[in-house]
Amino acid sequence: MFLLRVAYDPNPRAGRVSAGAGRDGGKIAAGLGIVQPGPARSSGAASVCSMTAVPVREAARVIVLDDDQRVLLLRYDENGGFWATPGGAVTGGETYAAAAVRELGEELGVAKEAVTVEAQIAQRSREHVVGGRTVRQVERYFPARLTAGDINPDRATQPDSIRDHRWWPLDELRATRETVYPRGLAAVVEKFLEHGVPERPVVLE
């Protein structure tokens, strides 16, 4: 797998961050003194990979866990149907943490006050079609804790083509034959639950 390295630097280990006021969209939790992921270098698909000439779309995705260590996934019908983590493109001047919180509100009606995202634990880079053109989507994955009561699709402002949402126990996520993106998600979650935030983000397919 070709991993794009010109679009961003690997994120340093960071502490828990939460969305705050202003365009920076995040702040360090008090007392941690660890660096927050900074703003994205581009807006959406504005940047271009010099090696492939394919536009780069930078995105933040959220691995949502509840108190029972279940993973929240969204159902889509495209391409034969699949499940995926919440998230989407980072807009100009936005931090990845702020984008993650915004996307949870747009897709699932989660109030930003309910969200605390932790440091990046994984990353993924792949080409696919967005809006009728091929882009290389570069995704950073951040864990967050929510409850079923925090989810209110009736408040979602941009549910797009989401058909359903479901909390997946880890054993079901490992065993399912349904298509789940990113691949290897269950292993990443298990490692995070056991060891916490890794020194370097795990590279996913």
C-alpha positions as CSV (number, residue, x, y, z in Angstrom):
1,M,0.0,0.0,0.0
2,F,1.3,3.4,-0.9
3,L,1.2,5.7,2.1
4,L,1.1,9.3,1.3
5,R,3.7,11.1,3.4
6,V,3.9,14.5,1.7
7,A,0.5,15.6,2.8
8,Y,1.1,15.5,6.5
9,D,3.7,14.7,9.1
10,P,2.9,11.8,11.5
11,N,1.1,13.2,14.5
12,P,3.1,13.3,17.7
13,R,1.6,11.6,20.8
14,A,-1.0,13.9,22.2
15,G,-3.3,14.1,25.2
16,R,-7.0,14.3,25.4
17,V,-8.5,17.3,23.5
18,S,-11.9,18.8,23.4
19,A,-13.6,21.3,21.1
20,G,-13.6,24.8,22.3
21,A,-14.7,28.2,21.0
22,G,-13.1,29.9,18.1
23,R,-11.7,28.6,14.8
24,D,-9.0,26.6,16.3
25,G,-11.8,24.2,17.6
26,G,-9.8,22.5,20.3
27,K,-7.9,22.8,23.5
28,I,-5.6,20.8,25.6
29,A,-7.2,19.2,28.6
30,A,-6.0,21.0,31.8
31,G,-2.8,19.7,33.2
32,L,-1.8,17.3,30.5
33,G,0.7,19.6,28.8
34,I,0.8,17.5,25.6
35,V,0.5,18.8,22.1
36,Q,-2.9,18.9,20.3
37,P,-3.1,18.0,16.5
38,G,-2.8,21.2,14.6
39,P,-4.8,22.7,11.7
40,A,-4.9,20.8,8.5
41,R,-2.7,22.1,5.7
42,S,-5.5,22.3,3.2
43,S,-9.2,22.7,2.8
44,G,-10.9,19.5,1.6
45,A,-9.4,18.3,-1.6
46,A,-7.4,21.5,-2.3
47,S,-3.9,20.1,-2.0
48,V,-2.3,17.8,-4.6
49,C,0.1,14.9,-4.1
50,S,3.1,15.9,-6.1
51,M,3.9,12.2,-6.8
52,T,0.5,11.2,-8.3
53,A,-1.1,14.6,-9.2
54,V,-4.2,13.3,-7.4
55,P,-6.0,15.9,-5.2
56,V,-5.7,15.2,-1.5
57,R,-8.7,15.3,0.7
58,E,-7.8,15.5,4.4
59,A,-10.3,14.0,6.8
60,A,-10.9,13.4,10.5
61,R,-12.7,10.2,11.6
62,V,-13.9,9.2,15.0
63,I,-13.7,5.8,16.7
64,V,-16.6,6.2,19.0
65,L,-16.7,3.9,22.1
66,D,-19.3,3.5,24.8
67,D,-18.9,2.4,28.4
68,D,-19.3,-1.3,27.3
69,Q,-16.4,-0.9,24.8
70,R,-18.7,-1.1,21.8
71,V,-17.8,0.7,18.6
72,L,-20.3,3.0,16.8
73,L,-20.5,2.5,13.1
74,L,-22.6,4.1,10.3
75,R,-24.3,2.1,7.6
76,Y,-24.2,3.2,3.9
77,D,-25.7,1.5,0.8
78,E,-23.2,2.5,-1.8
79,N,-20.9,-0.1,-3.3
80,G,-22.9,-3.1,-2.1
81,G,-23.3,-1.7,1.4
82,F,-20.7,-1.1,4.2
83,W,-20.2,0.2,7.7
84,A,-17.8,3.0,8.6
85,T,-16.7,5.3,11.4
86,P,-18.2,8.8,11.6
87,G,-16.2,11.6,10.1
88,G,-15.4,13.7,7.1
89,A,-13.3,16.4,5.4
90,V,-11.3,19.0,7.3
91,T,-12.2,22.5,6.3
92,G,-9.9,25.5,6.0
93,G,-8.3,26.6,9.3
94,E,-9.9,23.8,11.2
95,T,-8.0,21.4,13.5
96,Y,-8.6,17.7,13.1
97,A,-10.1,17.6,16.6
98,A,-12.6,20.3,15.7
99,A,-13.5,18.6,12.4
100,A,-14.1,15.3,14.3
101,V,-16.5,17.1,16.8
102,R,-18.3,19.0,14.0
103,E,-18.8,15.8,12.0
104,L,-20.4,14.0,15.0
105,G,-22.9,16.8,15.2
106,E,-23.6,16.9,11.5
107,E,-24.0,13.1,11.1
108,L,-25.4,12.0,14.4
109,G,-26.8,15.1,16.2
110,V,-24.2,14.9,19.0
111,A,-23.8,18.1,21.0
112,K,-20.3,19.4,20.9
113,E,-20.3,19.7,24.7
114,A,-20.7,16.0,24.9
115,V,-17.6,15.2,22.9
116,T,-14.0,14.8,24.1
117,V,-11.7,13.4,21.4
118,E,-8.4,11.8,22.4
119,A,-5.1,11.9,20.5
120,Q,-4.8,10.3,17.1
121,I,-4.3,6.5,17.1
122,A,-4.5,5.6,13.5
123,Q,-4.2,6.9,9.9
124,R,-5.2,5.7,6.5
125,S,-4.6,6.8,2.9
126,R,-6.4,5.6,-0.2
127,E,-7.8,6.7,-3.5
128,H,-11.6,6.9,-4.1
129,V,-14.2,8.9,-5.9
130,V,-15.7,12.0,-4.2
131,G,-18.1,14.2,-6.1
132,G,-17.3,12.5,-9.3
133,R,-13.5,12.8,-9.2
134,T,-10.8,10.7,-7.8
135,V,-9.0,12.0,-4.7
136,R,-6.5,10.5,-2.3
137,Q,-8.2,10.7,1.0
138,V,-5.9,11.0,4.0
139,E,-7.6,10.2,7.2
140,R,-6.6,10.6,10.8
141,Y,-8.5,8.5,13.4
142,F,-9.3,9.8,16.9
143,P,-11.1,7.9,19.7
144,A,-14.0,9.4,21.7
145,R,-16.4,8.3,24.4
146,L,-20.1,8.7,24.0
147,T,-23.3,7.1,25.2
148,A,-26.4,6.0,23.3
149,G,-28.2,9.0,24.8
150,D,-25.7,11.4,23.2
151,I,-26.8,10.2,19.7
152,N,-29.8,12.0,18.3
153,P,-30.2,11.6,14.5
154,D,-33.2,14.0,14.5
155,R,-30.7,16.8,15.3
156,A,-28.3,15.8,12.5
157,T,-27.8,18.6,10.1
158,Q,-25.9,16.7,7.3
159,P,-26.8,13.0,7.6
160,D,-25.9,12.6,3.9
161,S,-26.5,9.0,2.8
162,I,-26.3,7.4,6.2
163,R,-28.9,4.6,6.4
164,D,-28.4,3.4,10.0
165,H,-26.1,3.4,13.0
166,R,-25.3,0.6,15.3
167,W,-23.1,-0.1,18.4
168,W,-20.9,-3.1,17.7
169,P,-19.4,-5.3,20.4
170,L,-15.8,-6.1,19.6
171,D,-16.3,-9.8,19.2
172,E,-19.0,-9.2,16.6
173,L,-16.8,-6.6,14.9
174,R,-14.0,-9.2,14.7
175,A,-16.3,-12.0,13.4
176,T,-18.5,-10.1,10.9
177,R,-18.4,-10.8,7.2
178,E,-20.0,-7.5,6.4
179,T,-17.7,-4.8,4.9
180,V,-16.3,-2.5,7.6
181,Y,-14.0,0.5,7.0
182,P,-11.3,0.9,8.0
183,R,-10.1,-2.7,7.7
184,G,-8.4,-3.8,10.9
185,L,-10.6,-1.5,13.1
186,A,-11.2,-4.2,15.8
187,A,-7.5,-4.7,16.3
188,V,-6.8,-1.0,16.6
189,V,-9.6,-0.6,19.2
190,E,-8.3,-3.6,21.2
191,K,-4.8,-2.2,21.2
192,F,-6.0,1.2,22.3
193,L,-8.1,-0.2,25.1
194,E,-5.1,-2.3,26.4
195,H,-2.3,0.2,25.9
196,G,-3.8,3.6,25.3
197,V,-2.7,6.1,22.7
198,P,0.3,4.6,20.7
199,E,3.6,6.5,20.3
200,R,2.9,6.6,16.5
201,P,-0.4,6.2,14.8
202,V,-1.2,2.7,13.4
203,V,-1.3,2.6,9.6
204,L,-4.5,1.1,8.3
205,E,-5.5,-0.2,4.8
